[in-house]
Amino acid sequence: MKWPFPFKKTPRNDNQGLIDRYKQVRAVGRDLNMTLAKQLPKAAVPECGKKLGIVKAGTLILNNDDEIAIVYDYCLYHYRRGGKNTIERYLENSAPAAESTEMAILNAMLASYYSVFKVFEIRPNQGASLQDLLNNKIINLLDIGLSETGAVGLDVAGRVLPFANFNMSSGTLIPLPESVFEEKIIPIARKFLKTFSGSHAPAW
């Protein structure tokens, strides 16, 4: 039967398999983060809050969800007991199957890093290319939310988890005013990073 009008199939994204895997990892990661957060000692959040400067008169002051995400990220990766953080203790005591998605996420967490990035290019329905402002390297990040709300030139801070075939963030990337990078981060980077040039001009 011939249709009286042309019929066009919606083209399949060449990276659809990768995006499907990303969505699976993101879903498993949300559950895993909840499990890890429940294993934090009671003292972790207030102690980390003090280090982050968001404790006033003994009370943790959180103004929005972004700040909550920052606190828990710091707790999971930097709060240590016996020289190990929560992720390392979980692997030691409750290691999942070697080939499981959960294990892939935990390994990516161990290899993760926190930095400040500039959006270099938006990849619709996929993510973005980011320039790491501390070392000028370019990475491709799968992040559908960022592809919908981000813009070229935007500065963001966040943790990147490297997987075998893609990179993703640990959660929400925090928009960062350029003045904060200039006034707060550059002086710290110059002090502690020998390779930091102090320039964050776009590499494009």
C-alpha positions as CSV (number, residue, x, y, z in Angstrom):
1,M,0.0,0.0,0.0
2,K,1.3,3.5,-0.9
3,W,0.7,6.3,1.5
4,P,-0.5,9.6,-0.1
5,F,2.2,11.5,1.8
6,P,5.9,10.9,2.4
7,F,6.7,9.0,5.6
8,K,10.0,9.7,7.3
9,K,11.5,7.6,10.1
10,T,13.0,9.4,13.0
11,P,16.8,8.8,12.6
12,R,18.4,6.7,15.3
13,N,21.2,8.4,17.2
14,D,24.5,6.7,16.3
15,N,25.4,6.9,20.0
16,Q,22.0,5.6,21.2
17,G,23.6,2.4,22.7
18,L,26.0,4.5,24.7
19,I,23.2,6.8,25.8
20,D,21.1,3.8,26.9
21,R,24.1,2.6,28.9
22,Y,24.5,6.0,30.5
23,K,20.9,6.1,31.5
24,Q,21.3,2.6,33.1
25,V,24.4,3.7,35.0
26,R,22.8,6.9,36.1
27,A,19.8,5.0,37.5
28,V,21.9,2.4,39.3
29,G,24.2,5.2,40.5
30,R,21.3,7.0,42.2
31,D,20.5,3.9,44.3
32,L,24.1,3.3,45.1
33,N,24.6,6.9,46.3
34,M,21.7,6.5,48.6
35,T,23.2,3.3,50.0
36,L,26.6,5.0,50.5
37,A,25.1,8.1,52.1
38,K,23.3,5.9,54.7
39,Q,26.7,4.4,55.7
40,L,28.2,7.8,56.5
41,P,28.9,8.1,60.3
42,K,26.7,10.7,62.0
43,A,29.7,13.0,62.6
44,A,30.5,13.1,58.8
45,V,28.1,15.8,57.7
46,P,28.7,18.3,60.5
47,E,32.4,17.8,60.3
48,C,32.5,18.2,56.5
49,G,30.1,21.2,56.8
50,K,32.6,23.0,59.0
51,K,35.4,22.4,56.5
52,L,33.2,23.7,53.8
53,G,32.3,26.8,55.8
54,I,28.5,26.2,55.9
55,V,28.2,25.7,59.6
56,K,27.0,28.7,61.7
57,A,26.6,28.5,65.5
58,G,26.8,24.7,65.3
59,T,24.0,24.5,62.7
60,L,24.5,23.3,59.1
61,I,23.1,26.0,56.8
62,L,22.0,24.7,53.4
63,N,20.3,27.1,51.1
64,N,19.5,24.9,48.2
65,D,19.8,21.4,46.7
66,D,23.2,22.3,45.1
67,E,24.7,22.9,48.5
68,I,23.3,19.6,49.8
69,A,24.9,17.8,46.8
70,I,28.3,19.5,47.5
71,V,28.2,18.4,51.1
72,Y,27.4,14.8,50.4
73,D,30.0,14.6,47.6
74,Y,32.6,15.9,50.0
75,C,31.5,13.5,52.7
76,L,31.6,10.4,50.4
77,Y,35.0,11.2,48.9
78,H,36.9,13.0,51.6
79,Y,35.5,12.0,55.1
80,R,37.9,9.2,56.2
81,R,38.1,6.8,59.1
82,G,41.0,4.5,59.4
83,G,42.4,6.1,56.2
84,K,39.5,5.0,54.1
85,N,36.5,6.9,52.8
86,T,32.9,5.5,52.6
87,I,33.4,4.2,49.0
88,E,36.6,2.3,49.9
89,R,35.0,0.8,53.0
90,Y,31.9,-0.3,51.0
91,L,34.2,-2.0,48.5
92,E,36.0,-3.8,51.3
93,N,32.9,-5.0,53.1
94,S,30.2,-5.3,50.5
95,A,31.9,-5.6,47.1
96,P,29.4,-6.3,44.3
97,A,30.0,-8.8,41.4
98,A,33.1,-7.9,39.4
99,E,31.1,-7.4,36.1
100,S,28.2,-5.6,37.6
101,T,27.1,-2.0,36.8
102,E,27.5,-1.2,40.5
103,M,31.1,-2.3,40.5
104,A,31.8,-0.2,37.3
105,I,30.4,2.8,39.1
106,L,32.4,2.2,42.3
107,N,35.6,1.9,40.2
108,A,34.7,5.1,38.4
109,M,34.2,6.8,41.7
110,L,37.7,5.8,42.9
111,A,39.1,7.3,39.6
112,S,37.0,10.4,39.7
113,Y,38.1,14.0,40.1
114,Y,36.5,17.3,41.0
115,S,37.3,20.4,38.9
116,V,36.0,23.6,37.3
117,F,34.9,23.4,33.6
118,K,33.9,25.7,30.9
119,V,31.2,24.4,28.4
120,F,33.1,24.2,25.1
121,E,30.3,22.7,22.9
122,I,26.8,21.5,23.5
123,R,25.9,18.1,22.0
124,P,22.1,18.0,21.7
125,N,20.4,15.1,23.6
126,Q,23.8,13.8,24.7
127,G,25.8,16.2,26.8
128,A,28.7,18.6,26.2
129,S,32.4,19.0,25.6
130,L,34.0,20.7,28.6
131,Q,37.3,22.4,29.0
132,D,38.9,21.7,32.4
133,L,40.0,25.1,33.5
134,L,42.7,23.8,35.8
135,N,44.6,21.9,33.1
136,N,43.0,23.1,29.8
137,K,42.1,19.5,28.8
138,I,38.9,18.9,26.8
139,I,36.6,16.0,27.8
140,N,33.3,14.8,26.4
141,L,30.6,14.4,29.1
142,L,27.4,12.5,28.7
143,D,24.8,14.6,30.6
144,I,21.4,15.0,29.0
145,G,20.4,17.6,31.5
146,L,23.4,19.7,30.7
147,S,22.7,19.4,27.0
148,E,19.2,20.9,27.6
149,T,20.0,23.6,30.1
150,G,23.7,24.5,29.5
151,A,25.2,27.0,27.1
152,V,28.6,27.5,25.5
153,G,30.8,29.6,27.8
154,L,29.1,28.5,31.0
155,D,31.5,27.8,33.9
156,V,30.5,24.8,36.1
157,A,32.0,22.9,39.0
158,G,31.6,19.2,39.6
159,R,33.0,15.7,39.9
160,V,33.7,13.6,36.7
161,L,33.5,9.8,36.8
162,P,35.5,8.2,33.9
163,F,34.1,5.0,32.5
164,A,35.5,2.8,29.8
165,N,33.6,4.4,26.9
166,F,32.3,7.7,28.4
167,N,32.5,10.3,31.2
168,M,29.6,11.4,33.4
169,S,29.2,13.7,36.3
170,S,28.6,12.4,39.9
171,G,25.4,14.4,39.9
172,T,24.5,18.0,39.4
173,L,27.1,20.3,37.9
174,I,27.0,23.6,39.8
175,P,26.9,26.8,37.7
176,L,29.8,29.0,38.8
177,P,30.0,32.8,38.3
178,E,33.2,33.8,36.5
179,S,34.0,36.2,39.3
180,V,34.2,33.3,41.7
181,F,36.7,31.4,39.5
182,E,38.8,34.6,39.1
183,E,38.8,35.6,42.7
184,K,38.6,32.4,44.7
185,I,39.8,29.4,42.6
186,I,42.7,30.9,40.6
187,P,44.7,31.9,43.7
188,I,44.2,28.4,45.2
189,A,45.2,26.7,41.9
190,R,48.3,28.9,41.6
191,K,49.3,27.9,45.1
192,F,48.8,24.1,44.8
193,L,49.0,23.2,41.1
194,K,52.5,23.6,39.6
195,T,51.1,23.2,36.1
196,F,48.3,25.8,36.4
197,S,48.9,28.7,34.0
198,G,46.3,31.0,35.4
199,S,44.7,31.5,32.0
200,H,41.2,30.1,31.3
201,A,40.7,31.4,27.8
202,P,38.7,29.0,25.7
203,A,40.8,26.5,23.8
204,W,38.7,26.8,20.7
